[in-house]
Amino acid sequence: MRPQSVRTRITELFGIRHPILCGGLMWLADANYAAAAANAGCLGFMTAKTFPDPGRWKEELEKAKALAGGNPLGVNLYISQRPEENAMLTGHADLALQAGVHSFETAAMPPADLVRQLKEGGAKVIHKVASVRHAVSAATKLDIDAVSVVGMECGGHPGLNMVGNMVQGVLAALRVDIPVVIGGGIGHGRQLAGALAFGAEGVVLGTRLLVADEVWSHDAVKERVVQADETSSRLVLASMRNTYRVIDNETARAVAELEAAGVKDYETYREHVRGTLQKEAYEDGDPEKGLLSMGQSAVFADRIEPLGDIIDRMVDEMDEAMGRLQGLRVAHEAAAE
Ligand SMILES: Cc1cc2nc3c(=O)[nH]c(=O)nc-3n(C[C@H](O)[C@H](O)[C@H](O)COP(=O)(O)O)c2cc1C
């Protein structure tokens, strides 16, 4: 693990060494992932929805604790547009609090009740949104500690506005008073230095970590990410107002064809978009199957390696970038000569 090289409101808030959050990854963000992040000096969020059975969830939390050596762990609570899918979240949040998890990443629909529950349990909450407007709204209406804002480059759900981080990253930090984390397209330490220069207090990663050894998916899926470049993802389901950035594979193309044909009936899409198809793809090593979230930063994921090595590399790159900027500065006396 690299020594701490920057201190931000995010490193202080979560008690972590580096200003890097390892975001929730449906099906993939388990105890091994969160513990690997913790041991690399970051905060990793286990996805509660990946473990619907409460007993199984409790086991996973205990496993993460045992592996993380006392370093902080996080839990992702993704709030779905379909309320029946959120019923489990209250109980899962309580189990996480009881297990000693005090850092939560909520995402998508505004979680006022859930935030209250977490705050009463003494937790820190960062809420993730895909637009500056939603970030401002969350920061003013919810009792959250920080907000993360993902740009259109991101894997998974980039929202509807399609604004990239070059604009949105700066704007978010200008408009929001609480600490801001930016995500989407980040996979190199130079971007981490850039995010701090933009006024953010840290970054959230997803795609870049899909090639980590500790992520359980089949190597064939990881290899697909290694082979991918910044053009290898595709946006689908914008017509359903549920835009998704995924691997440009057979399923994504089938969905895109239905959209191009003007199909509006969700049932027609169901066989392609069901989440269990993603799980099967990760298990079987078939990257053509399912809508598999992946963003533009796949271009930086150039090998399968331990998560800690990915983070160390990013921290080194960030240090180098900050050193370069320092070297470019002109002292006033020198400038006056
Ligand atoms: C495979 C995959 C699964 C994801 N699943 C979730 C999820 O369950 N909940 C969530 O809040 N975000 C999820 N995300 C989003 C990430 O947590 C993170 O915000 C995003 O990936 C950052 O953008 P990047 O992919 O460009 O790094 C997922 C992303 C990927 C790539």
The ligand as a MOL file (V3000), in Angstrom:
LIG
                    3D

  0  0  0     0  0            999 V3000
M  V30 BEGIN CTAB
M  V30 COUNTS 31 33 0 0 0
M  V30 BEGIN ATOM
M  V30 1 C -20.1080 -3.8310 -13.7120 0
M  V30 2 C -20.6190 -2.6260 -12.9790 0
M  V30 3 C -21.6540 -2.7790 -12.0610 0
M  V30 4 C -22.1310 -1.6780 -11.3410 0
M  V30 5 N -23.1010 -1.8610 -10.3980 0
M  V30 6 C -23.4800 -0.8050 -9.6130 0
M  V30 7 C -24.4140 -1.0020 -8.5570 0
M  V30 8 O -24.9010 -2.1020 -8.3150 0
M  V30 9 N -24.7440 0.0760 -7.7980 0
M  V30 10 C -24.2070 1.3150 -8.0300 0
M  V30 11 O -24.5170 2.2640 -7.3140 0
M  V30 12 N -23.3250 1.5220 -9.0360 0
M  V30 13 C -22.9330 0.5000 -9.8130 0
M  V30 14 N -22.0070 0.6940 -10.8160 0
M  V30 15 C -21.3880 2.0320 -10.9740 0
M  V30 16 C -20.0490 2.1440 -10.2170 0
M  V30 17 O -20.2260 1.9930 -8.8370 0
M  V30 18 C -19.3730 3.5060 -10.4910 0
M  V30 19 O -20.1970 4.5560 -10.0430 0
M  V30 20 C -19.0900 3.7010 -11.9680 0
M  V30 21 O -18.6610 2.4930 -12.5400 0
M  V30 22 C -18.0220 4.7780 -12.1760 0
M  V30 23 O -17.7550 4.9600 -13.5340 0
M  V30 24 P -16.6270 4.1330 -14.3540 0
M  V30 25 O -17.2640 2.8290 -14.6760 0
M  V30 26 O -16.3990 4.9530 -15.5470 0
M  V30 27 O -15.4390 4.0010 -13.4690 0
M  V30 28 C -21.5630 -0.3840 -11.5690 0
M  V30 29 C -20.5450 -0.2460 -12.5200 0
M  V30 30 C -20.0660 -1.3350 -13.2230 0
M  V30 31 C -18.9410 -1.1360 -14.2100 0
M  V30 END ATOM
M  V30 BEGIN BOND
M  V30 1 1 1 2
M  V30 2 1 2 3
M  V30 3 2 2 30
M  V30 4 2 3 4
M  V30 5 1 4 5
M  V30 6 1 4 28
M  V30 7 2 5 6
M  V30 8 1 6 7
M  V30 9 1 6 13
M  V30 10 2 7 8
M  V30 11 1 7 9
M  V30 12 1 9 10
M  V30 13 2 10 11
M  V30 14 1 10 12
M  V30 15 2 12 13
M  V30 16 1 13 14
M  V30 17 1 14 15
M  V30 18 1 14 28
M  V30 19 1 15 16
M  V30 20 1 16 17
M  V30 21 1 16 18
M  V30 22 1 18 19
M  V30 23 1 18 20
M  V30 24 1 20 21
M  V30 25 1 20 22
M  V30 26 1 22 23
M  V30 27 1 23 24
M  V30 28 2 24 25
M  V30 29 1 24 26
M  V30 30 1 24 27
M  V30 31 2 28 29
M  V30 32 1 29 30
M  V30 33 1 30 31
M  V30 END BOND
M  V30 END CTAB
M  END
